[in-house]
Amino acid sequence: MADYANNGYKTPEGRARLAGTLAAQDREQTQKPRELVAALELKPGQSVADIGTGVG
């Protein structure tokens, strides 16, 4: 993993800023989670783990 990949999580301010993007009102439009899931082309019986995403 790149050294800078987790830089935003190293300070309370950075974590708050990143958490704000995960809870943003425009998240559906900017991150397109439904399109992402559709692109996975999941078949019956397959599983997906959504780990560490969101603020909840």
N, C-alpha and C positions, 0 to 999 in steps of 0.2 A: 504494500500500500504506500502511496506517496506520503512523504513526511508531512505535507501540508493538509492532508485530507481531513484531519480532525481538529485543525486549528481553531475553528469556530466554537468548539465545545470546551475549550480550555479555561474560559473565564465565565463568571456568572452573566456578564453582559452579552457575551457571545452566545451562550446557551439561550438566553432570553430572546435574542434577535432571531436565532434559528427556529426556536419554538414558535415565534410569531409567524414564520413562513408556513409552518405546518398547520396552523390554525387559521390561516388567512381566509377571508371571505371569498377570494377569487381562486382558491386552490383548485377547484374543479376545472376551471378554464386554463390555468397556467400549468398544472401538473398532469391533467388529463388521466386520472386513475382508471376510469372506465375503458378508455382506449388502450391503456397499458394491459389491463386484464384481458381484453379481447385479443390483443396481439399475442398473448401467451398460448392461445388456441388450446386451452385445457380440455382434456377428455375426461369422461366419467371415470372416477377412481383415482385421478391424479390429485395431489395435494399441493398447497402453497402455504408457506409460512411467511407472515408479514411481521417481522421482528424489529422492534425498535423504531417504529414509525409512528408519528403523531405525538401529541402531548398528553394523552390520557392514560 
